[in-house]
Amino acid sequence: MKLKKINITLQENLLSNGLEVPTEMQKATFGKIKSGQDIVILAPEEQGKTTAMIMAAIQRCEAPVEGEIATRVLIVVKDKKEVERLIELFELYSKYTGLRIFGTHDHTDMDDDKNQLSLGNDILIGTANRLNEMFSSAGFDVNQLKMYIIDDLDVQLRNRLEPKLYRLSESIGKTQRVYFAKDYVEEVMDMFLDKTMSEDMEWLDFHEEDED
């Protein structure tokens, strides 16, 4: 997959898994996300939101940093099944990078999770419920966090997870925020963005092109 200044190992992993040509959404957002800007991306499934998200996370981390054990990219997903799916995909696309990727959800053991994270972690994927539990128990270090990603924001807002997502955002403090969604959720999404994103955030909707 050819994208400007993409990490070579990431590029090779994408190609080896049959991803040769980026979608319009992936081309339009890769550089913007890499720049560190807050961004909201609305796009249909066929535009490859999951792959765009994984590319962004791997590109931001690139490789483990010697001596650092704290998470650098935090990804909040809708449920256990999605945690497990993303872990599998990250293992494919981060091959040979050495990145430490870990998943947590409502059915994993909290103490085991904390022990694993203490050994070193670059990308943490979890559900809103479990991540809130980790934060409230003072078991999560955000000092090195560079990116806060919410996947399926529309689904999570419809599932009334806004308070937990907002608490996570408050706990994290200042870092890049990247939100992915399929659909716009009237009013509640606007309020959530006002609360959590910077004033210079960018909103990109790739449904408009499909309607032309």
N, C-alpha and C positions, 0 to 999 in steps of 0.2 A: 504494500500500500504506500503510495507516494504522497507525502505531506511535508510541508516545509519544515526543516530542522527536526524531524521526528527522530527519536532515539533509535539507533541502528538495530539494536537487539530486539526492541519492540517491533520494529518494522519487519524484521526477519521472522519473528514469531507469528505476526499477522499473516504474512505471505504463506508460511508453512501450514497455516490453518485455512487456507483458501480465501483469505480476505485481500484481494488484489486491488480493488478500486473503491475508494471511499465514497460514501453517499454525499449528496449535496449538503446535508446537515453536518456531517463529519468534517467536510472541507471548510465549511463556513465557520465552524465553532472551534476547531482545533487550536488555531493561533490565538483566538480571543481568550480561551480558557488558560492557555499557556502563559498569557500575559499577566495573569493574576487578578483579572477583573471579575467582579461579582456578575453572575449571569444566570438567567432563567431560560431554559430551552424547552419549548413545547413542540413536539413532533410525533407523527404516527409511528407505529412499530416498525414499518419497513424502512425508516430512515436510520435505524441502528443506534438507538439511544444507549443501550447497554454497552455496545462496543465503544462508543464515543466516551462513555464514562470511564471504562477500564483504561482506554488509551490515555485519558487525561491524568488518571491517578498514577499510572506507571511512568508517564513522561515527567510528572512532577517529582517523583522520588528517584527514578533512574536506577539507583543502587543503594545498598545500606551505607550508612555513615558510621565509620568506626567510632566506637565509644558511646554512640547514642542508642537508647533503647526505647524512647518514647515514640508513640504513633505520630506519623506525619500527615496521613490522609485518613479521615473518618467518613465512612459511608453508611447512611441510615437507609435501610430497606424495609419493605412492608411486612415480611414474615419469614419464618424459618426456612421455607422452601426456597425463597429468594436468596437468603444467606448462603445456603448450600450450593445453589446454582452459580452464584458469583464466585465462590471459592474455586469451583472447578474451572471456570473460565479464566480467572486470574492465574491459576497454575499453568494454563496453556500459554497465555500471552506474556507472562513474566518469566518464562523459562530462561535460565542462564543469567538472569539479572541478580539473583541472590536476595531479592526482596522478600521480606518476612510478612506474610499475609495471614490474618487470623479472623475467624468468624465466631460470633456469639449471638445467642438468641434465648428465648424464654425456657428452652429445654436443655441448655447446657449448664454445667455446674459452675456457679459463681467463683468459688475458691480456685477451682482448676483454671478458669479463665484468667483470673488475676495472676496466678503463678506463671502461666504461659506468656502473658503480656510482659511480665517482669523480666523475662529472658530476652526480650527485644522484639519490637514490632514496627513495621513501616506502614502497613495499610490494615485498618481495622474495619470490618463489615459487621453490622449488627442491627437488631430491631430497636425501635424507639424505647420500648419497655425495658429491655435489658440494659441498654446504654444508660438510661436514666438511673437504674439501680446502681450501676458502676460509679457514676458520678456522685450520687448521693452518699455512697459509702467511702468516698475519698480514695477510690482505687484507680484513678485514671489521671495520667499526666498529660496536660494539653500544652505544655511549654514549647514543644517543637512542632505543633500542629500547623500545617500550611494550607490545608484544604478541607472544607466541610461540605460534603455532598449529600443531598437528599434525592433518592431515586423514587419514582412514582409519587411525587409530591401530591398530585391530585387524588390518588387512591388513599394516601395516608391522611389527608385532610378530610376526605369523606368518611374515613373511619374514626374521625374525631380525635386524632392524635396531635392536633395543633398544640395543646398545652405542653406535651412532652417534647415535641420538636422545638418549641420555643425555649423551654428550660435548658435543653441541650445547647441551643444557640447562645443563650446568656452565659452558660458555664464556660463555653469555649472562648468567648471574647472575640478579639479582632483576628480574623483570618479570612481567606478567600472562601466565598460561598457559591456553590454551583448546584442549581436545582433542575432536575429533569421531570417532565410530566408529559402525559399524552394529551390531556384536555385542560382547559381553563375552568377553574371552579370559582364562580362569581362571588364577589365580596370577600369570602373567607381567605382566598388566595391573596387578594390585594392587601388585606389587613396583615397577613403573615409576612408578606414581603416588606411592607412598611416597617414592621417591627424588627426584622432581622437583617435586611440587606442595606448596603451603602447607598447613598443618594445617586451615585453615578453607575448604578447597576444597569445592565443591558438586558432587554427582553427580546427574544427571538422566537417567532412562531412560524414553523415550517408547514403548517396546514394551509396557509394562504396560497402557497405555490400549487398545492394539489387542487385548489378550487378554480384555477385559471383554465 
